[in-house]
């Protein structure tokens, strides 16, 4: 099978939605019966986003193989069936690291190492590693045309047209067509300049996706087509939508998928979009509304919890409910103010995170949920804090803590496990505080066995599951007996029983914490069962109260 490649670039400004555009195109091509894989090339120098502050870059999306990747890979997996991993996200840092390592080994035989051909060849090799994975590979280049750090990536995809041939490669450029209110006009000049910049590098875009607040008239499309040297039908309107899951349908209305398969000389069936149409119908006509409090420290930047927000949305759609998220900063809202904010919510969620900032506020929120029978969902750090709160206030261990926050705690119910069996490598792994930050992490998919008669197995409906992890600290097995006697149920364990993955309070209407990140596997067309169950519990609380 010969893979055909689509390269997606962006111009004018950032945050145009290149990732959503690429993912939506992937969904349309799958609806035509094609298989799709996807890749993100990021120009920043970090080797990966794993150690970047969420305020800088948004969430870190984790794949089954443990890759810490750009959040756009979350869009790709939510919209398509592509299975993504390490080879689907490359940064400048990773590319340059590989080139320098080769130079140190002498792979270049003493030659002068240059951006062209050595760096661009490394990028091309990364792209071509997708060969044979699917009918079509969609490759998104991060950043904006004109960014200095992105030039090697643009040059590499320019060269790839010569390697692949015109029928096996396609350039899609995302631009912005602003509406100037004072003039009452849409302005095409930013798009013209962006395409001019791209053409100066040697790339003539085949299709333009124009982000805009208003529909582009035939006259505007004709003008863009004339100045940018594309046909009018290949100027695609990407108008703002109320729900991001409408984008595939709107792109289809604009004829994007037809333009793509025609350009790549591919014969496909007509797209089958009923699932997406039914999804949008359910989204537009919810029967209920629930309010969920998300208590965290990154709430001022919603991209920090992108997958989490989407998973809650998916859980709402499955219950025909609109989910209103009340973002509460656990650093700023405490005590009576926090209790007042929580008094009107139908559910409380405490997400993952690292470090001690905001922890006291999160513990207060967990205590409120436990005492007032409010459905509670703790994820990763949220689960660890639920264990700490229970140990302190129910199990009689008032000084219980995590060694992440308090090295000298007499009751480290959460700690850094020095040795553990890694199901992904089949080996016993060791870690300590002197390891590299990434080296102390448990990353990627791990198996979990659910215990009978628990909320967890009711939600999943199966005994054996696999979920993605991103954390350092674990439940301390020395405290199992004490906490279980006090009423904490360990409802999910690793197959060998060594690692605690899910905890519950059976007497509570719905109180569950999981060590993993279920949000990474939730899809609009296949919502994650824990989010479905959590929203259902919140809805039952709301309806019961009314």
Secondary structure, DSSP 8 states (H G I E B T S, - for coil): ---EEEEEEE-SSS-S-HHHHHHHHHHHHHHTT--EEEEEEE-SSSSSGGGS-HHHH---EE-TT--EE-THHHHHHHHS-----GGGEEEHHHHHHHHHHHHHHTTTTT----IIIIIHHHHHHHHHTTTTS-SEEEEEE-S-TT-GGGHHHHHHHHHHHHHH-GGGEEEEEEEE--EETTTTEE--HHHHHHHHHHHHHT---SEEEEEESS---HHHHHHHHHHHTS-GGGEEEEE--SSGGGHHHHHHHTTHHHHHHHHTT--------HHHHHHHHHHHT-SEEEEEEEEES-TTSGGGGHHHHHHHHHHHHHTTEEEEEEEEETTT--HHHHHHHHTT-SEEEE----SSTTHHHHHHHHHHHHHTT-EEEEETHHHHHHHHHHHHHTSS-TTEEETTT-TT-SEEEEE--SEEEETTTTEEEE--TTS-TGGG-EEEEEEEEE-SSSHHHHHHSSSEEEEEEEES-EE-GGGHHHHHHTTEEEEEE-TTS-SEEEEEETTSSSEEEESS-GGGG-BTTB--HHHHHHHHHHHHHHHHH-
